[in-house]
Amino acid sequence: LVAKFVKYRSITYIPSCHFLSEVTNNGLIARVKDFVNILYYNLVNEFITINDFNKRLILQRGVKSKIHTVPNGIEFDKYKIYNKNKARKMLNLLEEKINIALVGRVQLWNKGHDILLKMVNKYKNELKNYKFIIVGTGEDLESFGQQVKELGLVEYFTFLGHQRDLSAVYSAIDGIIIPSRFEAGAGTPMVLLEALYYKLPIVMTNLPDMDAYLPINSLFKKGNVDDFFEKIITIDAKIISESKRNEIVVKHSLDNFQKEFEKVILKHE
């Protein structure tokens, strides 16, 4: 608003452009916020977002301003690759189990921890050789842990809490699951890119544009625990190729992100 008043050119970086009414459970309040946000979207001279999915969401607000896309960037060099057995000992993970991790903030509805819980509860007899590693903290961590206990599923889960350096986690596990109900389109979440860097098998919700990053047999129908289970028990076959890993490292390098971001900003100086 201030930039508009003093007639300064404004460029906003907005990685995630979802309508709140589509990604939250608070109904009326979310719709009111969406209406107000449309007004703000139309005050900006230019946008920088991370992919075409979010570009389409910006355009749905009736925006006429120029929209630039700059893919997410990650400092891949900071990640170390450890010997798997050594990494498991570092984290006290059982070597004889198939260790599958869900990494990120613990939010039952947004990140799909409840979907994982329903799937494990339904197929617990078939999943006795699996251990699901919950990495991270969040508003629903205590509730999730309590539900695990109430359902008698403690033996299926390990809680590692927040990990400042995820190198040991990615080196130790056999695969990653991302059962989110929504993400900000291609190149997100960051866990997806990190897992691809480690060439880990991934099972993820079939969200928009994810087939550009993962094979179809890695994607399951949103919220469908049966499809989720079918993908989990064949997770070892979902190998990431060296070429796909290299493509991700180049496209989503921090250096590439900085250069592309700089191009957008400097051309207005």
C-alpha angles and dihedrals in degrees: 000000000000092000090052092049095051092038095241118155110252128204118182127198108213116167097180121041105171121149104249092224088064098049105035138057099227097096112187096030091052092051091051091051090048090055093050091046091056087063092052094046089058094054094066123095096206139004134213115198135162106246147357092268091066091040088060090049091053091050090053087067089065092254117169096183124108115271122204124194120215116173119233116271128218130189093232093174091072092067119091125204114222132188106272097235092046091050092049091053090049089056098034092241120158112253094207094058129084098243114207120180134210105197126193143050115335107244112148100207101032100042097032100239087143090056090053090049093051091048094050092046092051096045101030093128092056094044101055091118093053130089119194112211115208109203118187143029133253148143094294099044095103093045092048092049091049092051090050089055095045091052092048093241100126092118090061097056139063120188115209098172121207115349115198091197115035095189094101092046094052091044093050104046133081097217149344130244124201108182094168120154089217141005133176095267132256114011095025146144100038088227088066092057093044092050091049089052089057090044090235121165108254133201113193142165113269095251126163115298095357091122087074088067105030136037117254092250088064094058126081132191112271111268094356106134094187093055089043091055093048090054093045096055090053095041093117089066093056096089120173113227123232090240092055090048092051092047090054094046092054098041095045101035116134089235092056091047092052094048094049093044091049092052091058095047101041098050088071096052 
